[in-house]
Amino acid sequence: MNVLCSNFEQGVASSLDVISAESELKQAQVDYVQALLNTLISKTELDKAMGKIK
């Protein structure tokens, strides 16, 4: 991201490139948090199935 911002400042990358990169970063962060949540849900379901929790 820093390289892209530097490229933008130098006129090598467009503002659309920067906005696209920022959007992709935010989506990757959302996907990461969703994956963590899914892991916790799956662990809870496994523990329930094994009788560790009710």
C-alpha positions as CSV (number, residue, x, y, z in Angstrom):
1,M,0.0,0.0,0.0
2,N,2.8,2.4,0.8
3,V,4.4,1.7,-2.5
4,L,1.2,2.4,-4.3
5,C,0.8,5.7,-2.4
6,S,4.3,6.6,-3.3
7,N,3.6,5.8,-6.9
8,F,0.5,7.9,-6.8
9,E,2.5,10.9,-5.4
10,Q,5.0,10.4,-8.2
11,G,2.2,10.3,-10.8
12,V,2.9,6.6,-11.7
13,A,-0.4,5.3,-10.3
14,S,-3.8,6.7,-10.7
15,S,-6.2,7.7,-7.9
16,L,-8.4,4.7,-9.0
17,D,-5.4,2.4,-8.3
18,V,-5.1,3.7,-4.8
19,I,-8.9,3.5,-4.1
20,S,-9.0,0.0,-5.5
21,A,-6.1,-1.1,-3.3
22,E,-7.7,0.4,-0.2
23,S,-11.0,-1.3,-1.1
24,E,-9.2,-4.6,-1.5
25,L,-7.4,-4.2,1.8
26,K,-10.6,-3.5,3.6
27,Q,-12.3,-6.5,2.1
28,A,-9.3,-8.7,3.1
29,Q,-9.6,-7.4,6.6
30,V,-13.4,-8.2,6.7
31,D,-12.7,-11.7,5.2
32,Y,-10.1,-12.3,7.9
33,V,-12.4,-11.4,10.8
34,Q,-15.2,-13.5,9.2
35,A,-12.8,-16.5,9.0
36,L,-11.9,-16.0,12.7
37,L,-15.6,-15.9,13.6
38,N,-16.3,-19.0,11.6
39,T,-13.5,-20.8,13.4
40,L,-14.9,-19.9,16.8
41,I,-18.4,-21.0,15.7
42,S,-17.1,-24.3,14.4
43,K,-15.1,-24.9,17.6
44,T,-18.2,-24.3,19.7
45,E,-20.3,-26.6,17.5
46,L,-17.6,-29.3,17.9
47,D,-17.5,-28.9,21.7
48,K,-21.3,-29.2,21.8
49,A,-21.2,-32.3,19.7
50,M,-18.6,-33.9,21.9
51,G,-20.6,-33.0,25.0
52,K,-18.0,-30.6,26.4
53,I,-20.6,-27.8,26.6
54,K,-24.3,-27.6,26.6
